[in-house]
């Protein structure tokens, strides 16, 4: 039996989990409404029942008090000095008959429980119930009568006159009130299910209409593939949750489209860059194999070594940018956090540039110490100076100074300036502004992209400016300073 019940519960849970949001919401709303209707119906019926009893009890008490006054007069009159002073017994019976006109039954009992007066319905019957409340006290009870199937609600009122105790019993049928309660129960039994059906239907239709845009969004997303991310989901009017979901989906699709486009461009550019040195190496190998006497071993070795170094730099740059995409720039480009004297790095890079080129290299540096990765910062300087050397005509200048808590590094070349609309784009990957500025001079289009990633990882910024004096291009880097070492300002 327990196993059967458990399977039944599992089936219900499985059905509930498999049902859609529309069905689950409708069932939940209907059950909640059913609970509210049941509770409200119970409260209503209970209030009607209490109100019925309270109304009957109040009417019975008022009538009993009126009849009690006539009983007092009759008992007191029985001992009057003359018959002329005694009240008419018809007054008591008239009060009882008046009470009977509102479908009440009355009995007046003496101290022994004998009936001394009654309404016509109870005439000839013994006491309905032997009740003897205290003088002025009342008792309320329900009792059945032999001539009526409906229960009666009685009020017993105790009284006394000239030392004689008596009790007034007055009851009213509960049949009319119970008919009213029964009618209310029938109305609730009929109207309750109809109300629940209306609530269930309205909830189902309303939620279905609300979820219709979601269905459109889902069908649209199902039709979107990675090959074509240009399509967008429909945005319903308004600013509700569904509209916000559609806008979020479109924003996500835009980001995915950009990321996919960038990935394809990255793969294409990387393939192109790798193809050039590989083609050179293959050509050199073909010449060495087909015309061995024509190829000088030294020249061939120099060529192969140069192309291999170019491949090595390109692969290293690609791996660095791939780590940035996968792990974030902070963990990918700043593996160490040490105190770095930026002016020492500038001095070393200027010395290397002078030995590697015939350009006029001028340096102006102030002491500045930052917290960062020394190897990564050296790479920034090398990439900037190599870029400046490729595009310079005669001179390259490196300037390092500090401003408040910021170190400012300028690398300037006197070559052609970068147009304003391209000054942000040059930091993208594989960007070539002109064939003569990059491809023919050996650049891969990744150096400045790496510069930006490293600088941002150190909490700094990089941008392209016009030089303060003369034509050319200035790359400015700003980095937060740890401290200013006590060393003199140098110019060479």
C-alpha angles and dihedrals in degrees: 000000000000091000091052091050091048092051089049091053091047091052091051092048091047091050092047093051092045095049117095127249090260094057095041092049091048093050092046093048092047093049091048091049090048090054091049092048092047092049093045091047092050092049091047094050092045091050091049091049093049092044090051093052093044091051093048092046092050092049093046092050093050092048092045091052090051093049090045090061091057091046089054091052093048095049092044090047093055088069097041119133094242135019090241090065094051115101120242113263087217089073091065093045090046091055090048092049091049089055090049090058089071090054094264125140120216137195128176114203131192124222091278093054094252118143111248096170137004145167119266093259091060098036109131094018125114121241112308090220133349101243122158110177120182119275106288091006127119138211125197122204142148123241138171123234125217094232098048133051094208119090118245127218112219134197117200115202120191121216143167135205126181089347093307117124121216139168130216114209117193125172137179128202118255091204097097092046092047090051088054091049091048091051089051090050091051091048091051092045090054101035095042097063091041090053091048091050090050092049092047093048094046092046093048093049095043095048090044090054091046092050094046092089088049089055089051090049091050094048091047093049090048089057094050116093132185089252092064119025095160095100119094132204118249115262113217118220119267133039103269128129094276092052090049090049091052092049091048091050091050091048089051091049090050090052091046091048091051093045092048092047091048091048092051091046090047092052091045094049093044090051090050093049092048092046094061099059091037090053090049092051092048091049091050091048092048091051091048091051100042100036105023095167092053096057117079109218094219094049090045091051092049091049094048092046092050094049091045090053089049090052091047093053092046094049091046091051092047092050092050093051090045090055090050090053092047104039105017128259097273095060095034103051105022105055091152133040111202137142107273126191101221093192090059090054090050091051093050093047093049090051091051093047093051091052094047100045142034092230123120104253117195124186132195114176140170123197114269131164124197137176112247150089110311094202092050093047091049087054090053091054093045094049092049095046093045089051091048092048092051093054101032122107101201112335147038124192129195119198127184122182137145132235116194103307097345132091113215119203120187123189110188131184128185094226129111113313122246113246115250094242091056100047094096095037094059089074092060119099120274093359115162116186093185133359090234093052099051124001099047092045096055102258120145098203092240103090097082092042088056090047091056094048093050094045092049090048088057092052094255139114138234129201143158120251140171113260117256092234124034134339127315138074131296124201109199124196123188120195131175112256125229095196144328110252118219099251131119126263110259134205127182 
